[in-house]
Amino acid sequence: MPQGGVDYMTEAFDWTNGLKARMKSVFNIREFRLCQEGVCNANMDGRDIICIMPTGGGKSLTYQLPALLMTGCTLVISPLISLMTDQILHLREAKIEAVMLTSATRDSEKKQTIERLKALAERRSNPSTGEIKLIYVTPEKMSKDKSFRALLQKVDAAKKLARIVIDEAHCVSQLGHDFRKDYKELHLLRKIFPSVPIMALSATCGARVMKDLISILGLRDTVSGTDAPPQGTILFTSPLYRKNLHYRVVPKPESSKEHLEVMKTYILENHANETGIIYCLSKKDTETVAEQLREQSEGRIKTGVYHADVDPGTKERLHAAWREGKVKVVCATIAFGMGIDKGDVRFVLHHSKSLEGFYQESGRAGRDGKDSDCILYYRPQDASTMAATAARDTEGEDKLHAVLDFAEDLTTCRKVQFAEYFSHSSQLSVSSWSTSETGALDRCGHCDNCTRPAGSTENRDCTLAAWQLLKITQSVRQQGGKLTLTKLAALARGGKGAYDVSTKKGRRQEKETFTIDLDAVASGSVDMSKLDIEHLIVRLMTKRFFTEDYQQTAYSMNVYVAPGQAAARLNHQTRQTIEAGSASVKYQFDFIKPGSKAKKSKAAKPKTTDSGQPSKSTIPAKRKNLTIDSDLDDSPDDMYDSNSDNGGRTMLPVPNIDDDSDEGEFMDWSYSMRDDPKPKSQPPLPTPKKRLKITEPQTSKANYKTNKGVKINIIQEGDIEVVELSSD
Ligand SMILES: Nc1ncnc2c1ncn2[C@@H]1O[C@H](COP(=O)(O)OP(=O)(O)OP(=O)(O)O)[C@@H](O)[C@H]1O
């Protein structure tokens, strides 16, 4: 074996020919890509390895292929049952002896696997089953099952444990965004298997997280894979940018009905009979979206549903149907997809969440290297729903502002935005986004912002509008009122100009309606469309001119707009100073010009070949023009019912905590894509037998009594939760 200064990327080794032959015969892959060859070589050489490759980059091959050539079995620790199931299906198709042990594994299979491991430990061979080459387990299994660990130690003592692979290894670190406590227990591995090489795999692992990971797993410091000394953990990294993925932010319609129509049209016109994933925000939404897309397309869109509550048998059948192309579009929560290996996913549709989520989920598209769309549906009102979710996360505000900045940005290349964001949030080097062809901060040339037609946006000075919005907000708050983003936008445009203030009179909650004199308060109404004002408020929020004011009620987290730290800079100005251009601050933003149309983005994409290389021809444009109409100004000013008894507030749903986790599956917040609930009443006290429809997605049913003696009975009526109030 070469000693010191080994170049795992380019040198030829004893195993090189065997490795390549197996790659072709078993995996049907002709060429290594990215750093795969180096990782396989370091793997064959028994080194500890950290490998950072983008989602869909081909990490699995780097341990599965060497596993076939090495003696004994490779243990893979992986967080998702769905991921393992998918891997096992693939491996078995390729006639590789692969097994998994999870809570979903049938008892008979578990027993058989344990027997086979015992046979390995005792060096007994069983010609009918063959030697296990890969065994997949969850981190929970490793941390909690002592007898399993003891059995693995016996396998190791028999020199039959070839390697330990930790997939999604960034979950080890509390500094990362996906920390899982069972991963932390993996520090045991080096202690109980001191001589078994460890390989840590991840798609997003910044410097801080990597340092933590090295220390927790007991690895040596990292060394380069192109000049590797005999000691040290070999670090391999690949560019995180995948040029066949075309990112776009698409305006989301007001109602979920219209949104479904938009998705249906998009799929039928651009990806008829192609494979895609729609990430929904709750388990219920996955079912609704799947059913309605199927119905509205008259069966042309073949949908399936995946979330943590779907039983294992149904999941398995869905996987099989998806792989066989009987199901084309999977409507899923985040429980689906991490590691799902289907090459021809042509589109992934998302709802506003986090940038990490958007990047990771997008990674499930285009694994075969061909052009694929990653679409984020967004409207400014989402900011309120997302803020309600972010309120529960310590880093929530930064993440919220990052995704809002991303969605509101009409000019910066999406690739550059990702590079800048991840270099700050995860300390991933900006250079991780450069490729052999383009630098990290070069524009990709094919995202929505790169293909936006010249002249379709305009940069407007919004200083006066910002000042007016501030004055309106301050005036309403001085009266004890609070405004949501939509209500502020509606008020600022004039119209009825009324808002409600709730006050407590003794034991009673009373509501008073105030009118606002915009001439007196803000020297006039804001001269912009309602949608543009909403966009402006979101942008002013991320610039801290406004801030989120949270109010938790029994049913929901309400988010209001309040003056932020930066507002002071504009507070003392007057309309005259701003109009004269002598204000000390200036707020300028880009807006879509009214009537502008988005370019046919597919036509503008550099067409990529199977290997992901750009080809000379361009793709014929088959998608319809998408009109981005900034002047959606047809909503009546009294849309926000000032006579409603809640002061016109939009009651934002408490995000459904859709604990969409299988054993070992990630959990995340999710919130409904159903229509924002109409303004509705707070329960008045105490009113005999009053029925009040609550449209926010409550998941639990309950019966309880308030300390005022009001009985609250929450019942389910079809899709809607009904709250019955009655007094004793
Ligand atoms: N060298 C290659 N050439 C062509 N296809 C490849 C190559 N290597 C892997 N693939 C294919 O790329 C797809 C993605 O691979 P894989 O699932 O290993 O990605 P991954 O890096 O593990 O992604 P994730 O982070 O999402 O788990 C698979 O379909 C795989 O067969």
The ligand as an ORCA input file, in Angstrom:
! r2SCAN-3c Opt
* xyz 0 1
  N     -21.408      8.110    -11.318
  C     -22.701      8.131    -11.524
  N     -23.205      8.271    -12.762
  C     -24.529      8.289    -12.976
  N     -25.443      8.148    -12.012
  C     -24.999      8.015    -10.758
  C     -23.621      7.998    -10.442
  N     -23.489      7.844     -9.119
  C     -24.730      7.770     -8.607
  N     -25.623      7.890     -9.578
  C     -27.086      7.910     -9.451
  O     -27.420      9.163     -8.852
  C     -28.586      9.006     -8.061
  C     -28.360      9.646     -6.698
  O     -27.441      8.914     -5.950
  P     -27.529      8.807     -4.360
  O     -28.862      8.364     -3.920
  O     -26.384      8.023     -3.905
  O     -27.363     10.314     -3.970
  P     -27.012     10.885     -2.546
  O     -25.787     11.693     -2.692
  O     -26.984      9.795     -1.541
  O     -28.232     11.851     -2.275
  P     -28.963     12.185     -0.859
  O     -28.105     13.187     -0.144
  O     -30.240     12.807     -1.280
  O     -29.145     10.925     -0.121
  C     -28.853      7.519     -8.021
  O     -29.885      7.260     -8.945
  C     -27.589      6.873     -8.484
  O     -27.812      5.646     -9.117
*
